[in-house]
Amino acid sequence: MRLYIKQRVFTWGDKFHVYNENGNEKYYVEGEVFSFGKKLHLYDMFGNERAFIHQKPFAFMPRYVINCGGEDVAEVVKHFTFFHQEYSIEGLGWTVEGDFFSHEFSVYCDGYEIASVHKEWFTFGDAYAIDIDISVDEITALAVVLIIDAVIEQSSN
């Protein structure tokens, strides 16, 4: 399945809309403006929180926890490397590889690509296409992509 993330321009804090292949809004993401560490809430179109993403404070390298339904599902960890970025998703056994600054990367499980992200060019504001394997929970995959986007944004500021 394919999802599209479109960041809202000229907003205070992080706000994203997520659309399905037909262009219908499926989810929306809102960040907390005044919080200690980055916090994102992923909602469905009925206003139900589907995931809560929060950054662990005081970590040497960025660490984010994905919480779904009150339970921690996974932790995304950026590893310390000199020449390229490297991430792992603890709790799921996923890894992430690619060109992160160009927003062209893939998520793997046991060597099998389960999701890929591609930046959509020539759009007003940032927009990304995400292809997610049907065997994977799309909420978790979407949360991983949002975390990597947050880490890239923080490192570029």
C-alpha positions as CSV (number, residue, x, y, z in Angstrom):
1,M,0.0,0.0,0.0
2,R,1.1,3.5,-0.6
3,L,0.7,6.5,1.7
4,Y,1.7,10.1,1.2
5,I,2.8,12.4,3.9
6,K,2.3,16.2,3.4
7,Q,3.7,18.6,5.9
8,R,1.7,21.7,6.6
9,V,3.5,24.9,5.8
10,F,3.3,28.0,8.0
11,T,2.2,26.2,11.2
12,W,3.4,26.4,14.7
13,G,4.8,23.0,15.6
14,D,4.8,19.8,13.5
15,K,1.6,19.1,11.6
16,F,1.4,16.5,8.9
17,H,-1.5,15.0,6.9
18,V,-1.3,11.4,5.6
19,Y,-3.2,10.4,2.5
20,N,-4.0,7.1,0.9
21,E,-3.3,6.2,-2.7
22,N,-6.6,7.8,-3.8
23,G,-5.7,11.1,-2.2
24,N,-8.1,10.8,0.7
25,E,-6.9,11.9,4.1
26,K,-6.3,8.8,6.3
27,Y,-4.3,10.1,9.3
28,Y,-3.0,13.4,10.7
29,V,0.0,14.1,13.0
30,E,0.3,16.8,15.5
31,G,3.4,17.6,17.5
32,E,3.5,19.2,21.0
33,V,5.0,22.7,20.7
34,F,6.2,23.2,24.2
35,S,7.5,19.8,25.4
36,F,10.7,18.4,26.7
37,G,11.9,16.3,23.8
38,K,10.0,15.8,20.6
39,K,6.5,14.4,20.9
40,L,4.1,13.5,18.1
41,H,0.6,12.2,18.1
42,L,-0.8,10.1,15.2
43,Y,-4.5,10.3,14.9
44,D,-7.0,8.6,12.5
45,M,-9.7,10.6,10.8
46,F,-12.1,9.9,13.7
47,G,-9.8,11.6,16.2
48,N,-8.6,8.4,17.8
49,E,-4.9,8.4,18.8
50,R,-3.3,5.5,16.9
51,A,0.3,6.1,18.1
52,F,2.2,8.4,20.4
53,I,5.9,9.0,19.6
54,H,8.2,10.5,22.2
55,Q,11.9,11.2,22.3
56,K,13.9,9.9,25.3
57,P,15.6,12.8,26.9
58,F,19.2,12.8,28.0
59,A,20.3,10.1,25.5
60,F,23.6,10.5,23.8
61,M,22.1,9.7,20.4
62,P,18.5,10.2,19.4
63,R,16.1,7.6,20.8
64,Y,12.4,7.5,20.2
65,V,9.7,5.3,21.6
66,I,6.6,4.2,19.6
67,N,3.6,3.7,21.8
68,C,0.4,2.2,20.4
69,G,-2.7,1.6,22.6
70,G,-0.8,2.4,25.8
71,E,1.9,-0.2,25.1
72,D,5.5,0.5,23.9
73,V,5.8,-1.3,20.6
74,A,9.4,-0.3,19.5
75,E,12.3,2.0,20.1
76,V,14.0,3.7,17.2
77,V,17.7,4.3,17.8
78,K,20.1,6.4,15.8
79,H,23.6,4.8,16.0
80,F,26.9,6.8,16.2
81,T,28.8,6.5,12.9
82,F,31.2,8.9,11.2
83,F,30.3,8.6,7.5
84,H,26.6,7.7,7.3
85,Q,23.5,7.5,9.4
86,E,22.4,4.2,10.8
87,Y,19.2,3.3,12.6
88,S,17.7,0.2,14.2
89,I,14.3,-0.4,15.5
90,E,14.6,-2.3,18.8
91,G,11.7,-4.6,19.6
92,L,10.9,-5.3,16.0
93,G,14.3,-6.3,14.6
94,W,14.0,-3.8,11.8
95,T,16.8,-1.8,10.3
96,V,16.8,1.3,8.1
97,E,19.2,2.0,5.2
98,G,19.5,4.6,2.5
99,D,20.2,8.3,1.8
100,F,18.4,10.0,4.7
101,F,19.2,13.6,3.9
102,S,17.5,13.0,0.5
103,H,14.6,11.2,2.2
104,E,15.3,8.1,0.1
105,F,15.5,5.1,2.4
106,S,14.1,1.7,3.1
107,V,13.1,-0.3,6.2
108,Y,14.1,-4.0,6.3
109,C,13.1,-7.0,8.4
110,D,15.4,-10.0,8.0
111,G,16.8,-8.6,4.8
112,Y,13.4,-8.2,3.2
113,E,12.3,-4.6,2.3
114,I,9.0,-3.9,4.2
115,A,8.8,-0.1,3.5
116,S,10.4,2.5,1.3
117,V,10.3,6.3,1.5
118,H,10.8,8.6,-1.5
119,K,10.7,12.4,-1.3
120,E,8.2,14.0,-3.7
121,W,9.8,16.9,-5.5
122,F,8.3,20.1,-6.7
123,T,5.6,20.4,-4.0
124,F,4.8,23.2,-1.7
125,G,6.2,22.0,1.7
126,D,7.7,18.6,2.3
127,A,5.9,15.6,0.8
128,Y,6.9,11.9,0.9
129,A,5.6,8.7,-0.7
130,I,5.8,5.6,1.5
131,D,5.3,2.2,0.1
132,I,4.5,-0.3,2.9
133,D,4.3,-4.1,2.5
134,I,0.8,-5.4,3.3
135,S,2.2,-7.8,5.9
136,V,3.4,-4.9,8.0
137,D,1.5,-2.8,10.5
138,E,1.1,0.6,8.7
139,I,0.9,2.6,11.9
140,T,4.2,1.3,13.2
141,A,5.9,1.7,9.8
142,L,4.5,5.3,9.5
143,A,5.7,6.1,13.0
144,V,9.3,4.9,12.1
145,V,9.2,7.2,9.0
146,L,8.0,10.2,11.2
147,I,10.8,9.5,13.7
148,I,13.5,9.5,11.0
149,D,12.1,12.7,9.5
150,A,12.2,14.3,13.0
151,V,15.9,13.2,13.5
152,I,16.9,14.6,10.1
153,E,15.1,17.9,10.9
154,Q,16.8,18.2,14.2
155,S,20.3,17.5,12.8
156,S,19.8,20.0,10.0
157,N,18.8,22.8,12.4
